[in-house]
Amino acid sequence: MKNALTSSHHSFRRRTFLKALTGVASAALLLVASGAQAADPIKLGLVAALSGQSARSGEALTRGATIAIEEINAKGGVLGRKLELVRRDDESNPAKGLIAARELIQREKVAALIGGLDTPVALAIVPFVNGAKVPYVVPWAAGTKITQNGAPENYVFRVSAMDDEVDKAIVQYARKNFDTKKPGLILVNNPWGESNEHGFKAALKAAGIEPAGIEKFEGNDVDVVPQLTRLKAAGADTLFLVGNVGPGSQVVKSLDRMSWMPPIVSHWGVAGGRFTELAGPSAKNVIFVQTYSFFGDLPPVGKKVLSALEKKYSDIKGPADITPAVGVANAYDTVMVIAAAITKAGKTDGTALRDAFYNIENVEGLIKTYNKPFTKTNHDALSHEDYIWTHFDGDHILPVANKK
């Protein structure tokens, strides 16, 4: 009996020991898993035109975001985790942009979405991100309703130009530099053109100016002579152009065929790709808005980013090679703002992160230093005071001398 009891006692002790050992091993595995999870990168998604006529814009956005991410990661990342950029090509197509956004948020689990060039694409994405409660920060598309979308829970922010502000700036610039009294509006026939039609009407009314006319063109038009002829006959002394690279170039070529070249003041869609190649020699006559230039006496952050671009990309030898600079600058600032919001939130939860955007302080960007740039009623970080005026010199975008 004693031996039986002793054997039973030893067996019990062995079982207890094995259970304890298993518990220790499980705890260790949990700690390892937890540590691995904590070290996982924070993903930022980029939806942009990475192919087609506007591919240069997508590359500029990629480069600006990449330089910012590498700078942040070199300092230890955010919340002790590295940032990682995950890209998808929207091909300037709203349906493809929405698919890309869904994939980045649902499959890649990005903490925030950065999105692209085209207003129609951005507008297609807006309802989805608001429903998913994931911050969406726009570094290019300027449609007013992207941020002013009417959602009770708005997760969309912008570090870019905004149509209503751009339209005011175009009217002011044209009056000051061309003594414009009767502008003709030539606008792409899509939601971006509609946004600017609304903005121009308000800006012109405030300035006491009656336009010569408002004409529309399709994105695939190859001849805009009829619309331009009507504007010329109506006495247009300046053209206000809204269109991306392809359709914008057709406007310029149509003007060449008419042998009519009034001053052209344009939104920045023409800067997004192969405009000079498609528009021909008269591309140089178009003056357009931007938010940043790497020319001139740069502040420290500008010198730092320029140096980083030259070191990383072999085709960049100086400021003239950063085309379009607006894509690089806006994307760089966008990542810096997102990183500041994540730091302020202390986590990547969508709602906490959205709320943290309202409390961002002293983020040093290329365009400016951002000190509480957003409020619950204003999700646009930039205004017309942050714009500059540029033109093409060959393939390079240069500031217009002494005309701001």
Secondary structure, 3 states (H helix, E strand, C coil): CHHHHHHHHHHHHHHHHHHHHHHHHHHHHHHHHHHHHHHCCEEEEEEECCCCCCHHHHHHHHHHHHHHHHHHHHCCCECCECEEEEEEECCCCHHHHHHHHHHHHHHCCCCEEEECCCHHHHHHHHHHHHHHCCCEEECCCCCHHHHCCCCCCCCEEECCCCHHHHHHHHHHHHHHHHCCCCEEEEEECCHHHHHHHHHHHHHHHHHCCCCCEEEEECCCCCCCHHHHHHHHHCCCCEEEEECCHHHHHHHHHHHHHHCCCCCEEECHHHHHCCHHHHHCHHHHHEEEEECCCCCCCCCHHHHHHHHHHHHHCCCCCCHHHCCCHHHHHHHHHHHHHHHHHHHHHCCCCHHHHHHHHHHCCCEECCCCEECCCCECCECECCCHHHCEEEEEECCEEEECCCCC
